Amino acid sequence: MEITERVTNIFTSHIETAQAAMDELAPDIVDAATLMTNALLADHKILSCGNGGSASDAQHFSSELLNRFERERPGLPAMALTTDTSTITSISNDYTFEDIYSKQISALGLEGDVLLAISTSGNSPNILRAVLAAHQRHMHCVVLSGNTGGDLAGILEEDDIFLSVPAKLTARIQEIHIIIIHCLCDLIDTQLLGPE
């Protein structure tokens, strides 16, 4: 296989995954954006978390809300739980890495807040604990995952929204997570500000 063909195969795989995700997830993405918008309108905040590339996605999402997405508007209350190295390392050192998000949620999360939890496999122990901690705080959860959703699929509550990309490759799942995040940001702005 020529090296250029590898590139076209990656693009083709992305397009096919994006089409399948759009067909399957579009209504749930609208529901997730509406849940987040309603929380923001009620003076609640959105917390986000993930590991590795998903940590970057959590930060990406919160920065789009805190600053701006594609339209001018006041900043919106959002916080990525992935950015405070002193807190993350102290929790990891004093307790366990599995607690790095749940302890933050227990301290910062309030009833009516929303947690955006991201795990491509759905099996990350610290994300599982984060969702359980959010439930204890009576928060709603929007979960981004892939394939079958792993263990996360089994702990969600009725009001949570589960966005699992129909793919097995981590790279394809992460690519669609970014599209979903941009959809959420666009729909939040549209619901808050009206159509452009």
N, C-alpha and C positions, 0 to 999 in steps of 0.2 A: 504494500500500500504506500503510495506516495504521501509525503508529509502534508501536502496541500489537501489531499483527500481526507486526512484526519481532521483537519480544520472544518471542512464542509460537513463531515459526519457529526462533529460536535454541534455545529449550527443546526443541522437537521434534527438532531436529538432534542436540542433546546426548543425548537419550533413545535415539534410533536408533543413535548411535555407541556409547553405553554398552552397549546390548543386543548389538550385533555384537561388541564387544570382549570382553564377558563370555562369549559363546558360543565365541569363538575362543581366548581367552587364559587362562581360569580354570585349566586344568591346569598351564600353564607358570608362572603366578603361584605356585601351590603349590610347584612345583619350586624357584623362585627363593627363596621364603621358607625352604624346607628347607635349601637350600645356605647361606643366610645364617645360619640357626640353628645348623647344624653347625659353621660357622666360628667363631661366637661361643662355642659350647660347647668348642671346642678352643683357646680363648684367642687367637683372631685378631680382627681388626678389619675394619670396612667403611669404605672411602673412597668419596666421591661427588663428582661434578662435572657441570657443564653450563654453558650460556651463557644470559644473559638470564633469561627466565622459568624455564628449566631449571636455572639456577644457584640460583634461589629454591627450586625443587623439591628440589635436592640438599641445601640447607641445612635445608629443612623436614624431610626424611627424617632427617638426622643429629640434629636437635634432638629429634625424637620418640624416638630411641633413647637419646641421652645423658641426657635428662631423664626423660620418661615418655610413654606414649601414652595409653591409657584406663584402665590399671591401675597400681597401685603396684608398683614393682619397683626394684632397683638400676639405676643407669645402665649402658648398654651401650657398648662402645668403637666409636664412629663419628666420622668427621671429614669435613666438607665442605671440599674443596680450593678453594672459591670465596671464602673469607672473609678471607684474609690479604692485604690490599692491598699491603703492603710487598713480600711475596714475588712476588705476581702482577706488580706494576709493575717490579720489578727484573728478573725473567725476561724480561718483554716488552721492556724497555729494552736489556738486555745480549744477548739472543738474539732471540727472536721470540714473538709472541703464541701461535703454534701450540705452543709448548713449555711453556706455563704449568702444565699439569697433568702432562705426562709427566715433567718434571724433579722435581716433588713426589713422584710415584709412585715414581720411581727411588730417591729418598732415603728415603721413608717406608714404601713397600709391602714386605711380606714374603711369602714363600711361604705359601699358605694363606689370606691375606687375600682379601677380595672387593672388587671395584670396581663401584659402581653408576654407570654412565655414561649420561647423558641427552642426547639430541639429537633434536628433533622431525623434522628432515630426514634424519638419519643421515649428513650430509655435512660436519659441523663438523670442520675440520682438527685443532683441538686435542683434540677427543674421539677422533678416529681415532688420534692419537698416544698419547693416554692409554691406550686399549685395548692398543695394541702394547706400551707400556711395562709394563702390567700382565702381559701374557703373558711378557715377558722376566723378570719377577719371580716367575713361576709362580703368579700370582693367578688366581682365577676372576672372570669378568665377568658381570654382569647388565646388559643394555642395554635402555633404554627409548627407543623411536623411534616412527615413524609411517609410514603408507603402505607403500612397499616396503622401507624401512629404509636406502635410499641406499647409500653406500659401506661403512657399518658392516656391513651384511649379508654383505659379501664377506671380511671379515677375522676373523670370529669363529671360535673353536676349538670342537671338539666338545663340550667340557664347559661352554661359555658358555651363558647363557640369554638368548634374544632375545625381547623383548616389544614387538612392533610393532603399534601401534593401527591398525586398518583404517579409516583416514580420511585425507583430503588437507588439510583445513583445520587450520592450526596451532592455533587456539583449541580446537577439538574434541580434538585430540591432547593438548594440555596439560591439558585438563579430565580426560581419562581417565588421564593420568599421575598426577594427584593421587589418583584412586581406587585405582590400582595401588599407590601408595606407602602409602596407608592400609591396603590389604589386606596388604601385606608386614609392616607394623608389627603389625597384629592377629594375623597368623599366627605371627610370631616370638614374640610374647607368649604365644600359646596353646601353642606347642610348648615354650616354656621353663617356663611356669607351670601349664599344664593349663587345661582349660576353666573358665570362671567358674562 
